[in-house]
Amino acid sequence: MPAILAKKLGMTQVFQEDGSVARVTVLEAGPCPVTAIRTAERDGYEAVQLAFGQTKEKHLTKAELGHLKKADAPPMRTLVEFRDTQMGTGEAGELQVGETVTVESFEVGARVKIAGTSKGKGFQGTIKRHNFASGPKSHGSHNVRAPGSIGASAWPARVMKGIRGPGQMGNKRVTQKGLEIVSVDAGENLLLVRGSVPGPSGSIVEVRTDG
């Protein structure tokens, strides 16, 4: 199984057998029951739907509870469909509704890509948001952190779309690729991944095999 849902618990470091230190992110991955299988004949695309994050029934609608009960799954907070090629005909053909995906599907040393919502930084200027250079800070300069000229002259006499400027920073979907799995703890449903993972501690992330 090339994908699973996980909760980011935080970062730490572990000592490996050769004595080196690995800075890792700890993920509580699964168990994720399979709640739906999408096929090209019926749905127009191929995907596997996984559920994660057990909750109370009162926090879900009747429609959500009915959907989960069809798969004999307990009340789960998060549902995500994985449409990767590896989740297509081969994996979808192997998985069945009601089965459970666990961390045992991943191996130490495998490369994964992890998608999540990055930390929101609020409204930021161009220096923090786009790494613009600041202006001179002495001799009476009034252009220390201003973005500078953003328009053209006689043509097109307007500001072009897509220009880098101040605005909302963070709080968007980010995918970190090429992360290596350092350890798999099936008993505690933990994945230790070398490097940082998008999002704050406690956020839900999507883990897929990379490549």
N, C-alpha and C positions, 0 to 999 in steps of 0.2 A: 504494500500500500504506500503510495508516494506522497500522501498528504494527511494532515491531522490538525485539529484545533488545539490551541494551548493558551494558558494564562501566564503572563510574564510575572515572575516572582521577584526578580531583582538580579544583581550581579555579585559575583564573588570570584575567588581564585582557587585553583586546585593544583596540587603538585603531581606531576606525571611520573611514570616509572623511571625515566632518564634523569629526574631531578629538576626538570624545567618547570616553570610556572605558566599555567594557562589561565588567562582572564576570560571568564565565561559568564554567560547569561543563563539563569536557571528558569526553565519553563515547565509548568505543570501541564503535560500534554495528555489529553484524553482522560478516561476512555470516552470514545465518541461513537455512539450508535448510528448505524446507517438508517436514515429515516425516509429516503426516497432514491430511486434510480431513474434518471432521465435518459430516454432513448431517442434516436433520430426519427424513428418511425412514428412515435406517439407525440413527442414534444418538440421535434425539430432540431434538437441538439443533444449531445451526450454529456452527462455529468453525474456526479455522485453527491448526495446531500448528507452532510454530517451534522450532528447536534452536540452541543457542549455546554457545560455549566448548569448543574442541577439546581432547581429552584422550587418554590412552592406553587401549588396549583392556582392559588389566588392571584398570582402575578401574571398569569397567561389568560388569553381569551379562550372561549369554548372552541373556536375553530382551531387554534393552535394545539389545544389539548387533544382534540379529536385526531388531528394529523399525527401527533406523537403516539397516541394509543394504537393507531393502525400498525405502527412499527414496534409495538410492545416496548416503547421507550418511556422512561419517567419524565416528569416535567423538566424541560431543558430550556435555558434562556436564549441560546444562540444557535441559529441554523445558517449554514453556509454551503453553497454548492461549489464544487471544484470541477472546472471544465478543462483542465490541462489535458494534453494529448495522452499522457500516461494514465489519466483517469478515464479514458475513453473506452473503446470496445473491449480491450483486454481486461482492464480492472473492473469496469462495470459488469462485464460478463462473469467475473469471478465473485464479486460481492453481491450479497442479497440483502434485502430490507430486513432489519432486525439483527444483523450481525454487528459486531463491535470492533472498532479500530483502536489499537493500543500503541504504546511507544515501542513495542517489540517489532513493529514494522520497520523501524529504522536501525541502522548499524553504525557502530563507532567508526569514525573516519569518513563517513558519507558527507557529501556537500548538499546543503539545503539553501533555499531562499525563503525568507520570512517577511510577510507583509503585515503591516499594522498601521494605526493612525498615530502620526507623530505628535509630540507634545506641542500644545498651542502656546505661542509666544506673544499673542496679542498683536496690536498695531505697531509696526516697527518701521524705522527709517531705512534709507537705502544703504547706509554703512553696515548696519547689523544684518539687514535682510539679503543684500546682494554683494556684500564685501566691497562697496565703493570706497575710494580713497577720500580722506578728509582734506579740507582746504588748509591754507596757512593759518597758524594760530597766533601770530604776532603782527606787529606793525599795523594795528588797527583793522585787521581783516574782519569782515562781517560775513564771511562765507566759510565757516568752520565745518559744519555738517550739512550744508544745503546740497541738494543733488546737482545743481547747475542747470545749464540750458537744456531743455528737452524738446524744443520745437525747431522747425526748419525756417527758411526765409520766405521768399515770395512763393515758392512751391515746395511742398503742398500747402503751406500756410496753416498747418494744423499739427497736432500731436499724433504720431502714428500709433496704431494699435499694437499692444504687446510690449510696450516700452517698460523697462524695469524701473519701478518707482516704489514709494512707500505703500504699505498696506498690510493685510493680514499675513502673519508669518506662522508656519506650522499648522497643526490641526488638519492634516491632509494625509491621504493614503501614501505610504512609502514602502518600497520593497527593497530589502537588503539581500544581495546575492552573494554566493560564494562562501557561506558560513559553514564551518566544519563542526560535526558532532563529536564532542570530546568524551561524553559518557552517556549511557542509557541505564536508568534505574527503573526496571519494570515493576518492582514491588511498590515504589512510591509514585509511579507514573511521572518520572522526571526526565527531562532532556537537558543536558548541559551543552551549550553551543558556544564555540569560541567567538569572542567579539561582542559587539553591542547589537541590540534589537530595537526596532522602532517602537515608540510609545512609552508611556509611564508604567511603573510597576502596578500590577493588577489589571492591565488591559488585555484584551483578547487579540491574539495574533494567529495568522495562518501559516503553517509550516508545510513546504513542498520540497520534493527533491529537486535539485538544481542540475538540469542537464539530462 
